[in-house]
């Protein structure tokens, strides 16, 4: 088994339900790990990064949970060889005293 690791994929996007979050882009940070069985059917980490960033920026999700669910579904279609997916989306600037976000761990 192999695992690709993406740490601190960082970009700005509209993400959240607060008025400020709907009107101003904010910093979004994504961590992702994908486990797959062999080198023959590898998972392209560059494509994974592009998919994640594009989906969050274009869809302007109100809920991080919706973003995570949509990204999971898209990655499953692109990489059916995935055996495990860890995905964490955080918003480091929305609260002054906490780093907040949502994470999932799925096993297939």
Secondary structure by P-SEA (a helix, b strand, c coil): cbbbbbccbbbbbbccccccccccccbbbbbbccccccccccccaaaaaaaaaaaaaaaccccaaaaaaaaaaaaaaacccccbbbbbbbbcccccccccbbbbbbcc
